[in-house]
Amino acid sequence: MVTVVDLVSNAPRVRHPEKAHRPDQEVLRKPDWIRVKAPVSKGYAETREIVRSHNLVTVCEEAGCPNIGECWEKKHATFMIMGEICTRACAFCNVATGRPLPLDVSEPESVAKAVARMGLTHVVITSVDRDDLDDGGAQHFANTIRAIRALNPATTIEILTPDFLRKDGALEIVVAARPDVFNHNLETVPSNYLTVRPGARYFHSIRLLQRVKELDPSIFTKSGIMVGLGEERNEVLQLMDDLRSADVDFMTIGQYLQPTRKHHAVKKFVTPEEFKSYETVGMTKGFLLVASSPLTRSSHHAGDDFAKLRAAREEQLRKSGKASA
């Protein structure tokens, strides 16, 4: 069990106190297509040193991403702002739950300096849920975006935000900072929300993504889900339709992997062929891009995917121009 030190009492704090008394869930054996190599490369070590020296948190580590070795070797990292303790307790997530510490006002500048040192052309910024803050952390997101732009004007910025539930005006603050990509994950189909994502509301998340486009149509919107949580195929297809009704550009689909026996169980390992089928169907529904594979994660290959997104939009505009000519 990983522990986080409580800076107030100096007593060891359990990472997931809300899950401590849950019965252990069965852990299914991973198929061959899920297995990844342990991170041992020189590039991985260099990225870790940059993260440590700037006192930053990454979702790569906190969420136990299976792609950390590949991404960090290439000096790609997803920075997690506003601390490492989340105010929610989703059944799938490995980020620590509890009472967060106050915001670090120097963090936006620290992130911007790390982006510069790593030479990133595209950066992904995410956060824990901060329901304790009046704006859910929206201004901190905006400050981080602006700090990165000031120091790295050529770097494109992708954000992966919480849902800002019951935080009036928060979304507008973030959109006004003009990230290049606004990502908010649905995580799973609506029938699973009470057990998998109890603190969230499915149609609020759909409306959040739709509102981004209404505020600034130039921003790419993106959302992702995990499969293997007990969903039915027709539910995934309906979710695709819901995202397209909100004019979402990019969808990611990846295999859910159970962090511990106390987390939601993996109900099924979806085959690579099924993932490919989801990708094909998603593209026919009108997404500019669909990334669907067992190891797909929200920020995996984010820079390459952003280039594909821009190219797809340009092609779409070209075709519409021909059609109207």
FENGI-V724103 format. One record per residue. N is the residue number from 1. RES is the residue in three letters. PSI is psi in degrees with one decimal (NA if undefined). D_LAST is the distance of its C-alpha to the last C-alpha in Angstrom with 1 decimal. Layout:
n res psi d_last
N RES PSI D_LAST
N RES PSI D_LAST
//
This chain:
n res psi d_last
1 MET 125.7 63.1
2 VAL 136.8 61.4
3 THR 152.4 62.7
4 VAL 132.2 61.5
5 VAL 130.9 64.3
6 ASP 112.8 64.6
7 LEU -11.2 65.1
8 VAL -49.6 66.9
9 SER -12.0 69.6
10 ASN 13.6 69.5
11 ALA 145.4 69.9
12 PRO 138.9 67.7
13 ARG 128.7 64.8
14 VAL 137.9 63.3
15 ARG -39.3 59.6
16 HIS 73.7 58.8
17 PRO -30.9 61.7
18 GLU -14.6 59.9
19 LYS -4.6 59.9
20 ALA -34.7 63.4
21 HIS 8.0 65.0
22 ARG 147.9 62.5
23 PRO 148.7 63.7
24 ASP 138.8 62.5
25 GLN 149.7 59.6
26 GLU 137.5 59.6
27 VAL 115.0 57.7
28 LEU 147.0 56.1
29 ARG 132.4 56.4
30 LYS 137.4 53.2
31 PRO 167.0 51.7
32 ASP -32.8 51.4
33 TRP -5.2 47.6
34 ILE -21.4 48.3
35 ARG 139.6 50.8
36 VAL 158.9 50.1
37 LYS 149.6 52.4
38 ALA 141.9 54.4
39 PRO 114.4 53.1
40 VAL 3.0 55.4
41 SER 164.3 53.4
42 LYS -42.0 53.9
43 GLY -39.1 50.3
44 TYR -46.5 51.1
45 ALA -38.8 54.3
46 GLU -42.0 52.6
47 THR -42.9 49.9
48 ARG -38.7 52.7
49 GLU -40.2 54.7
50 ILE -44.2 51.8
51 VAL -45.9 51.3
52 ARG -43.6 55.1
53 SER -23.7 55.6
54 HIS 7.9 53.1
55 ASN 45.5 54.6
56 LEU 160.8 51.2
57 VAL 140.4 50.6
58 THR 143.6 48.0
59 VAL -21.5 46.8
60 CYS -43.4 47.1
61 GLU -48.1 50.9
62 GLU -35.0 51.3
63 ALA 0.8 49.2
64 GLY 45.4 50.7
65 CYS 132.9 47.4
66 PRO -14.1 47.9
67 ASN 9.4 45.5
68 ILE -38.9 47.5
69 GLY -47.2 48.9
70 GLU -47.3 45.7
71 CYS -45.4 43.9
72 TRP -28.0 46.8
73 GLU -34.1 47.5
74 LYS 8.0 44.0
75 LYS 39.0 44.8
76 HIS 129.4 42.3
77 ALA 147.9 43.7
78 THR 113.0 42.6
79 PHE 134.8 44.6
80 MET 109.0 46.1
81 ILE 168.2 46.8
82 MET 25.6 49.2
83 GLY -178.8 52.0
84 GLU 11.0 52.7
85 ILE 123.9 54.1
86 CYS 146.9 51.8
87 THR -5.0 52.7
88 ARG 171.4 51.4
89 ALA 64.1 52.9
90 CYS 143.6 50.2
91 ALA -15.7 51.8
92 PHE -15.0 49.7
93 CYS 142.5 49.8
94 ASN 1.5 52.3
95 VAL 140.0 51.9
96 ALA 146.1 55.1
97 THR 142.7 55.6
98 GLY -152.8 57.7
99 ARG 115.4 58.0
100 PRO 161.2 55.9
101 LEU 163.8 57.2
102 PRO 155.3 56.0
103 LEU 144.2 52.8
104 ASP 108.5 53.3
105 VAL -17.1 51.8
106 SER -4.5 51.8
107 GLU -44.5 49.7
108 PRO -42.8 46.2
109 GLU -37.2 47.6
110 SER -41.3 49.3
111 VAL -44.5 46.1
112 ALA -40.5 44.3
113 LYS -38.5 47.1
114 ALA -39.5 47.0
115 VAL -43.6 43.3
116 ALA -44.1 44.1
117 ARG -35.1 47.1
118 MET -10.7 45.2
119 GLY 36.6 42.3
120 LEU 133.4 39.7
121 THR -19.8 36.0
122 HIS 131.1 35.2
123 VAL 146.1 37.7
124 VAL 129.0 38.2
125 ILE 125.9 40.3
126 THR -174.8 41.7
127 SER 166.0 44.8
128 VAL 165.6 47.4
129 ASP 133.1 47.3
130 ARG 69.5 49.1
131 ASP -14.6 49.8
132 ASP -17.3 52.7
133 LEU 144.6 50.6
134 ASP -35.4 49.4
135 ASP 10.7 45.8
136 GLY 11.8 46.0
137 GLY 10.9 45.6
138 ALA -45.0 42.2
139 GLN -33.5 43.4
140 HIS -39.1 44.9
141 PHE -49.1 41.5
142 ALA -41.9 39.9
143 ASN -38.0 42.8
144 THR -43.6 42.4
145 ILE -46.4 38.6
146 ARG -35.2 39.4
147 ALA -40.9 42.4
148 ILE -45.0 40.4
149 ARG -38.3 37.7
150 ALA -38.5 40.5
151 LEU -23.3 42.2
152 ASN 69.1 39.3
153 PRO -22.5 36.2
154 ALA -8.2 34.2
155 THR 130.0 35.1
156 THR 147.7 32.6
157 ILE 127.0 34.2
158 GLU 133.3 34.1
159 ILE 145.4 36.3
160 LEU 103.6 37.8
161 THR 161.1 39.2
162 PRO -175.7 41.7
163 ASP -6.4 40.6
164 PHE 41.1 42.2
165 LEU 127.6 43.6
166 ARG 31.6 45.2
167 LYS 78.4 44.3
168 ASP 132.1 42.5
169 GLY -9.5 40.3
170 ALA -46.6 40.6
171 LEU -41.2 37.1
172 GLU -35.8 35.8
173 ILE -43.6 38.2
174 VAL -45.8 36.8
175 VAL -34.5 33.1
176 ALA -23.6 33.8
177 ALA -8.9 35.1
178 ARG 62.4 31.5
179 PRO 157.5 32.2
180 ASP -34.7 29.4
181 VAL 130.5 30.1
182 PHE 112.9 31.9
183 ASN 132.6 33.7
184 HIS 120.3 36.0
185 ASN 134.2 37.5
186 LEU -28.0 38.1
187 GLU -46.2 40.7
188 THR 175.6 41.4
189 VAL 156.9 40.7
190 PRO -32.1 41.9
191 SER -17.0 45.0
192 ASN -5.1 46.3
193 TYR -40.5 46.0
194 LEU -30.6 49.6
195 THR -29.2 51.1
196 VAL -41.4 48.7
197 ARG 60.9 47.1
198 PRO -23.9 49.4
199 GLY -4.4 48.7
200 ALA 169.6 45.0
201 ARG 120.9 43.0
202 TYR -52.2 40.1
203 PHE -20.7 37.9
204 HIS -41.9 38.6
205 SER -40.5 37.2
206 ILE -45.3 34.0
207 ARG -35.6 33.7
208 LEU -47.5 34.4
209 LEU -39.1 31.4
210 GLN -39.5 29.2
211 ARG -33.4 30.6
212 VAL -46.6 29.7
213 LYS -35.9 25.9
214 GLU -37.1 26.5
215 LEU -39.8 28.4
216 ASP 93.7 26.1
217 PRO -16.9 22.9
218 SER -19.5 22.8
219 ILE 130.7 26.0
220 PHE 137.1 25.9
221 THR 150.5 28.1
222 LYS 147.2 30.4
223 SER 155.7 33.2
224 GLY 157.9 35.8
225 ILE 162.0 38.5
226 MET 147.5 41.6
227 VAL 162.3 42.5
228 GLY 11.0 46.1
229 LEU 7.0 47.2
230 GLY 8.1 47.7
231 GLU 157.3 44.2
232 GLU 152.9 43.0
233 ARG -42.3 39.9
234 ASN -27.4 38.4
235 GLU -37.8 39.0
236 VAL -40.7 36.9
237 LEU -37.5 34.0
238 GLN -39.0 34.3
239 LEU -40.5 34.4
240 MET -44.0 31.1
241 ASP -39.1 29.6
242 ASP -41.4 31.2
243 LEU -40.9 29.7
244 ARG -31.3 26.2
245 SER -24.1 26.8
246 ALA 7.0 27.5
247 ASP 34.0 24.3
248 VAL 136.1 26.5
249 ASP -35.3 24.8
250 PHE 131.2 27.7
251 MET 137.6 30.8
252 THR 143.2 34.0
253 ILE 124.1 36.7
254 GLY 165.9 40.1
255 GLN 129.8 43.7
256 TYR 132.9 46.1
257 LEU 129.3 49.2
258 GLN 116.6 52.4
259 PRO -42.8 53.8
260 THR 172.9 57.3
261 ARG -14.6 59.3
262 LYS -11.2 59.0
263 HIS 169.8 55.2
264 HIS 136.1 53.2
265 ALA 148.0 53.9
266 VAL 121.2 51.4
267 LYS -24.6 51.1
268 LYS 143.0 49.3
269 PHE 111.5 48.0
270 VAL 135.9 44.5
271 THR 156.1 44.0
272 PRO -33.3 41.4
273 GLU -39.7 40.1
274 GLU -38.4 39.6
275 PHE -43.1 37.8
276 LYS -38.0 35.4
277 SER -42.1 34.7
278 TYR -40.6 33.9
279 GLU -45.4 31.4
280 THR -46.1 29.7
281 VAL -42.3 29.6
282 GLY -40.9 28.4
283 MET -35.0 25.4
284 THR -21.7 24.4
285 LYS -7.8 24.8
286 GLY 4.5 22.0
287 PHE 145.8 23.9
288 LEU -30.0 22.5
289 LEU 140.4 26.0
290 VAL 125.3 29.2
291 ALA 117.0 32.5
292 SER 109.9 35.2
293 SER 164.1 38.5
294 PRO -39.1 42.2
295 LEU 10.2 42.4
296 THR 133.3 39.1
297 ARG 164.6 39.7
298 SER -41.7 37.5
299 SER 9.6 37.7
300 HIS 125.5 38.4
301 HIS 32.4 36.2
302 ALA -39.5 34.4
303 GLY -47.0 33.4
304 ASP -40.6 31.9
305 ASP -34.0 30.1
306 PHE -40.5 28.7
307 ALA -40.6 27.2
308 LYS -38.9 25.7
309 LEU -47.5 24.3
310 ARG -41.7 22.5
311 ALA -39.7 21.1
312 ALA -39.1 20.0
313 ARG -41.9 18.2
314 GLU -40.4 16.4
315 GLU -39.8 15.3
316 GLN -43.4 14.3
317 LEU -37.6 12.2
318 ARG -46.1 10.6
319 LYS -40.2 9.9
320 SER -32.7 8.6
321 GLY -39.8 6.2
322 LYS -40.9 5.1
323 ALA -33.2 5.6
324 SER -10.8 3.8
325 ALA NA 0.0
//
